[in-house]
Amino acid sequence: MFPWNLLPFDRNTQKKFLEMKPDEIENYVQQMMGKMLQPNMQGVLKPEEWLKGMQQHNSPDPVKPTNGLGAEMFETHDFVFVRVPLKEEEAWLKQMKLFYTSNQVIIEHIPDMSDKHTLVLPATVKRKGAAANYRDGVLELKLHKIVDMQYAEIDISN
């Protein structure tokens, strides 16, 4: 049988709880939980404060990297998409060159012929099967993700 008489709740404690007002009970629970939780878990007690903290820590738009082209990148389960807004549509489409590796997209000759932009992709992609579409002033690249990554263990020797 569990030794209930060893718990810190005796008759005096029960009497205190019965006489407490709802605000006092909430403060008491907040204090006890604050003592038990780690400092970085304080937002668990009040979700509205936690959400405010999350909004302060997040950047305004994490999808947009800081590059001269204003390109946006995002990934789905199967693809990585790169969207590049083109200011001078016809001229840029004729002079630009697109290349890609398993983790980068390289865009050359825009806005000037000597310019080269390297965009690091959020996931590794396959070497074949990429597609580029231009619509409404935006060039969209669609790259197939590599889902099955092979890896090998490295032995550590002294």
Rosetta silent file (secondary structure, phi, psi, omega in degrees, C-alpha in Angstrom):
SEQUENCE: MFPWNLLPFDRNTQKKFLEMKPDEIENYVQQMMGKMLQPNMQGVLKPEEWLKGMQQHNSPDPVKPTNGLGAEMFETHDFVFVRVPLKEEEAWLKQMKLFYTSNQVIIEHIPDMSDKHTLVLPATVKRKGAAANYRDGVLELKLHKIVDMQYAEIDISN
SCORE:     score description
SCORE:     0.000 S_00000001
   1 L     0.000  145.318 -179.078    0.000    0.000    0.000 S_00000001
   2 L   -75.780  135.585 -179.198    1.237    3.544   -0.751 S_00000001
   3 L   -79.798   81.556 -176.568    2.240    5.535    2.389 S_00000001
   4 H   -62.695  -25.149 -177.858   -0.142    8.486    1.926 S_00000001
   5 H   -73.379   -8.935  178.647    0.761    9.923    5.309 S_00000001
   6 H   -88.592   -8.576  178.479    4.295   10.745    4.039 S_00000001
   7 L   -69.332  154.409 -177.445    3.025   13.265    1.477 S_00000001
   8 L   -73.715    2.899 -178.198    3.485   16.957    2.317 S_00000001
   9 L   -97.730  103.021  175.099   -0.292   17.510    2.390 S_00000001
  10 L  -105.088 -169.551 -177.575   -1.582   17.361    5.946 S_00000001
  11 H   -66.508  -33.367  178.926   -4.811   18.781    7.378 S_00000001
  12 H   -66.336  -40.284  179.315   -3.323   22.264    7.722 S_00000001
  13 H   -65.787  -42.258  178.080   -2.343   22.293    4.054 S_00000001
  14 H   -61.854  -38.555  179.630   -5.790   21.124    3.012 S_00000001
  15 H   -65.690  -40.492  178.255   -7.333   23.879    5.135 S_00000001
  16 H   -61.121  -43.093 -179.958   -5.074   26.495    3.468 S_00000001
  17 H   -64.372  -37.509 -179.387   -6.162   25.317    0.013 S_00000001
  18 H   -68.888  -30.219 -178.440   -9.836   25.508    0.928 S_00000001
  19 H   -87.609  -10.782 -176.770   -9.458   29.093    2.183 S_00000001
  20 L   -74.640  148.731  174.563   -7.444   30.310   -0.831 S_00000001
  21 L   -85.730  160.293 -178.308   -8.959   32.485   -3.532 S_00000001
  22 H   -56.196  -39.457  178.818   -8.610   31.433   -7.205 S_00000001
  23 H   -64.771  -39.283  179.234   -5.907   34.068   -7.852 S_00000001
  24 H   -66.650  -38.114  178.077   -3.909   32.858   -4.849 S_00000001
  25 H   -64.267  -44.171  179.271   -4.177   29.256   -6.042 S_00000001
  26 H   -61.426  -44.111  178.244   -2.933   30.229   -9.506 S_00000001
  27 H   -62.057  -40.739  179.504    0.006   32.134   -8.003 S_00000001
  28 H   -63.157  -45.260  179.874    0.840   29.186   -5.753 S_00000001
  29 H   -64.100  -41.549  178.327    0.783   26.757   -8.683 S_00000001
  30 H   -60.064  -43.776 -179.933    2.898   29.144  -10.778 S_00000001
  31 H   -63.752  -45.958 -178.708    5.479   29.389   -7.989 S_00000001
  32 H   -65.022  -43.087  178.900    5.657   25.619   -7.465 S_00000001
  33 H   -66.480  -37.440  177.656    5.890   24.907  -11.182 S_00000001
  34 H   -62.326  -34.585  178.198    8.528   27.628  -11.544 S_00000001
  35 H   -72.106  -32.842 -176.390   10.651   25.926   -8.889 S_00000001
  36 H   -85.625  -31.881 -176.133   10.353   22.540  -10.597 S_00000001
  37 L   -86.477  154.219  175.342   10.797   23.577  -14.238 S_00000001
  38 L   -70.796  156.044 -177.915   14.018   24.649  -15.861 S_00000001
  39 H   -57.272  -34.601 -178.099   14.310   28.366  -16.670 S_00000001
  40 H   -78.279   -2.730  179.442   13.914   27.805  -20.408 S_00000001
  41 H  -105.700   13.200 -177.722   10.595   25.977  -19.866 S_00000001
  42 H   -62.460  -28.037 -179.382    8.808   28.859  -18.136 S_00000001
  43 H   -66.889  -13.543  179.334    6.632   29.479  -21.194 S_00000001
  44 H   -64.804  -31.950 -177.289    4.851   26.174  -20.580 S_00000001
  45 L   -72.193  -37.720 -179.715    2.920   27.785  -17.747 S_00000001
  46 L  -129.433   98.433 -175.463    1.599   30.681  -19.810 S_00000001
  47 H   -59.139  -32.277 -179.146    1.331   29.884  -23.532 S_00000001
  48 H   -64.643  -35.960  176.343    0.706   33.508  -24.512 S_00000001
  49 H   -69.868  -37.695  179.783    4.118   34.510  -23.101 S_00000001
  50 H   -63.872  -42.133  179.584    5.739   31.561  -24.846 S_00000001
  51 H   -65.769  -38.137  176.923    4.228   32.589  -28.187 S_00000001
  52 H   -62.003  -42.304  178.030    5.438   36.170  -27.719 S_00000001
  53 H   -62.921  -38.808  178.686    8.936   34.837  -27.065 S_00000001
  54 H   -65.649  -39.517 -179.348    8.783   32.672  -30.185 S_00000001
  55 H   -67.398  -33.636  179.568    7.740   35.638  -32.320 S_00000001
  56 H   -71.439  -34.578 -177.195   10.642   37.707  -31.010 S_00000001
  57 H   -79.976  -24.818 -178.313   13.195   34.970  -31.760 S_00000001
  58 L   -78.736  144.733  174.300   11.969   34.238  -35.287 S_00000001
  59 L   -76.141  162.286 -177.229   13.224   36.265  -38.194 S_00000001
  60 L   -57.882  -42.676  179.229   10.583   38.077  -40.285 S_00000001
  61 L  -146.021   96.398 -174.724   10.786   35.579  -43.168 S_00000001
  62 L   -70.295  -12.170 -177.742   13.125   32.588  -42.662 S_00000001
  63 L   -79.010  -28.662 -174.880   12.574   31.336  -46.225 S_00000001
  64 L   -88.372  112.560  175.595   14.193   34.342  -47.886 S_00000001
  65 L   -77.896  162.943  178.849   17.989   34.215  -47.817 S_00000001
  66 L   -88.986   96.963  175.291   19.981   37.384  -48.058 S_00000001
  67 L  -138.108  164.025 -176.347   21.207   37.402  -51.642 S_00000001
  68 L   -68.866  -16.527 -177.163   21.299   40.022  -54.343 S_00000001
  69 L   -90.830  -18.956 -175.167   18.588   38.323  -56.377 S_00000001
  70 L    74.410   29.447 -177.706   15.870   38.151  -53.728 S_00000001
  71 L   -72.903  146.319  175.620   15.493   34.413  -54.343 S_00000001
  72 E  -114.346  140.841  177.803   13.208   32.322  -52.135 S_00000001
  73 E  -129.540  141.483  172.515   13.833   28.653  -51.362 S_00000001
  74 E  -154.436  161.311 -179.296   11.618   26.047  -49.747 S_00000001
  75 E  -127.369  150.440  172.438   11.312   22.299  -49.701 S_00000001
  76 L  -113.831 -167.614  179.419    8.491   19.809  -49.730 S_00000001
  77 L   -64.577  -34.656 -173.022    8.662   16.073  -49.109 S_00000001
  78 L  -114.382  -17.419 -172.991    9.884   15.372  -52.642 S_00000001
  79 E  -133.804  159.995  167.806   11.166   18.630  -54.104 S_00000001
  80 E  -116.705  129.300  179.674   13.218   21.751  -53.458 S_00000001
  81 E  -110.860  137.728  174.153   11.824   24.904  -55.059 S_00000001
  82 E  -125.554  125.080  179.189   13.829   28.043  -55.835 S_00000001
  83 E  -117.770  124.595 -178.165   11.942   31.150  -56.965 S_00000001
  84 E  -120.166  116.684  175.361   13.859   34.078  -58.448 S_00000001
  85 E   -74.180  133.598 -179.642   12.020   37.308  -59.304 S_00000001
  86 L  -108.555  121.727 -177.256   13.268   38.751  -62.589 S_00000001
  87 L   -78.619  -49.669  177.753   13.192   42.521  -62.950 S_00000001
  88 L  -103.904   86.696 -166.205   14.165   42.776  -66.614 S_00000001
  89 H   -55.455  -61.604 -173.199   12.335   39.698  -67.786 S_00000001
  90 H   -66.616  -44.580 -177.778   13.243   39.219  -71.431 S_00000001
  91 H   -65.230  -44.500 -178.768   16.822   40.435  -71.229 S_00000001
  92 H   -66.744  -39.898  179.643   17.621   38.414  -68.114 S_00000001
  93 H   -62.841  -35.726 -179.422   16.027   35.225  -69.466 S_00000001
  94 H   -74.431  -37.167 -173.809   18.164   35.427  -72.626 S_00000001
  95 H   -94.523  -16.865 -174.671   21.492   36.141  -70.924 S_00000001
  96 L   -77.141  149.780  174.038   21.254   34.082  -67.704 S_00000001
  97 E  -123.051  135.281  179.909   22.843   30.668  -67.239 S_00000001
  98 E  -115.371  133.144  174.945   21.607   28.183  -64.610 S_00000001
  99 E  -135.947  158.274  173.646   23.685   25.387  -63.104 S_00000001
 100 E  -151.465  151.712  173.861   23.196   23.211  -60.067 S_00000001
 101 L  -115.951 -168.567 -178.659   25.027   20.687  -57.945 S_00000001
 102 L   -69.641  -18.077 -178.947   23.646   18.395  -55.269 S_00000001
 103 L  -136.157    8.218 -178.034   23.494   21.281  -52.772 S_00000001
 104 E  -141.640  152.535  168.277   23.791   24.558  -54.727 S_00000001
 105 E  -117.586  131.006 -179.605   22.170   26.532  -57.532 S_00000001
 106 E  -114.604  125.000  179.638   24.495   28.790  -59.513 S_00000001
 107 E  -118.920  122.078 -178.082   23.004   31.668  -61.503 S_00000001
 108 E  -115.681  156.198  170.732   25.316   33.590  -63.836 S_00000001
 109 L    73.998   17.567  170.881   25.101   36.734  -65.971 S_00000001
 110 L  -133.474  143.591   -7.578   22.346   38.602  -64.111 S_00000001
 111 L   -72.026  -23.471  177.634   21.994   41.482  -63.562 S_00000001
 112 L  -108.046  161.624 -178.748   25.390   42.032  -65.239 S_00000001
 113 L   -64.028  -26.110 -177.335   27.325   39.613  -67.447 S_00000001
 114 L   -89.648   -2.697 -176.779   30.131   39.362  -64.857 S_00000001
 115 L   -81.745  145.920  176.348   27.808   38.488  -61.939 S_00000001
 116 E  -142.231  126.247 -179.123   27.597   35.027  -60.397 S_00000001
 117 E  -117.686  130.307  177.903   25.199   34.069  -57.592 S_00000001
 118 E  -115.262  121.127 -179.963   25.507   30.835  -55.605 S_00000001
 119 E  -110.016  125.166  178.426   22.473   29.733  -53.600 S_00000001
 120 E   -84.709  126.760 -176.502   22.882   26.966  -51.018 S_00000001
 121 L   -80.598  151.685 -179.555   19.927   24.591  -51.104 S_00000001
 122 L   -74.969  -11.903  178.816   18.119   23.477  -47.925 S_00000001
 123 L  -151.623  161.227  177.456   18.431   19.787  -48.924 S_00000001
 124 L   -77.541  147.651 -176.005   20.453   17.677  -51.326 S_00000001
 125 E  -126.476  161.988  178.055   18.963   17.126  -54.767 S_00000001
 126 L   -74.298  156.342 -178.834   19.320   14.643  -57.626 S_00000001
 127 L   -77.403  -17.874 -178.921   21.567   15.453  -60.557 S_00000001
 128 L  -126.376  158.072  174.177   18.828   14.908  -63.129 S_00000001
 129 L    97.486    8.892  179.126   15.192   15.825  -63.485 S_00000001
 130 L   -75.138  150.941  178.867   15.288   19.547  -62.665 S_00000001
 131 E  -136.536  143.890  177.091   12.781   21.838  -64.340 S_00000001
 132 E  -123.621  131.050  178.486   12.659   25.610  -64.763 S_00000001
 133 E  -129.722  141.272  177.062    9.445   27.531  -65.461 S_00000001
 134 E  -116.567  127.355  179.530    8.939   31.249  -65.950 S_00000001
 135 E  -156.421  136.439  174.702    5.599   32.836  -65.107 S_00000001
 136 L    52.541   41.255  175.914    4.407   36.269  -63.888 S_00000001
 137 L    79.643    9.786 -178.216    7.909   37.697  -63.506 S_00000001
 138 E  -128.535  127.912  173.636    9.213   34.775  -61.429 S_00000001
 139 E   -91.703  123.033 -178.265   11.591   32.025  -62.517 S_00000001
 140 E  -114.316  125.549  175.156   10.830   28.823  -60.588 S_00000001
 141 E  -103.170  134.614  178.979   13.269   25.914  -60.350 S_00000001
 142 E  -120.990  113.817 -175.526   11.931   22.528  -59.284 S_00000001
 143 E  -117.239  134.840  179.106   14.597   20.081  -58.124 S_00000001
 144 E   -75.474  130.007  177.807   14.018   16.462  -57.021 S_00000001
 145 E   -76.118  151.081  170.605   15.252   15.767  -53.491 S_00000001
 146 L   -88.591  112.752 -175.753   17.480   12.831  -52.684 S_00000001
 147 L   -86.781  -41.673 -175.585   15.383   10.918  -50.191 S_00000001
 148 L   -97.454   91.096  178.013   17.595    7.896  -49.570 S_00000001
 149 L   -83.031  128.162  174.716   20.915    9.234  -48.322 S_00000001
 150 L   -90.429  138.933  178.189   23.588    6.595  -47.968 S_00000001
 151 L  -140.494  157.773 -178.888   25.956    7.040  -45.081 S_00000001
 152 L  -130.910  149.625 -179.788   28.844    5.134  -43.587 S_00000001
 153 L   -81.396  143.616  177.518   30.215    4.990  -40.082 S_00000001
 154 L  -108.681  124.216  178.536   33.633    6.468  -39.368 S_00000001
 155 L   -79.575  137.606  178.005   35.781    4.620  -36.848 S_00000001
 156 L  -101.675  118.899  179.707   37.551    6.788  -34.293 S_00000001
 157 L  -115.344  150.620  179.999   41.008    5.566  -33.444 S_00000001
 158 L   -92.176    0.000    0.000   43.418    6.863  -30.813 S_00000001
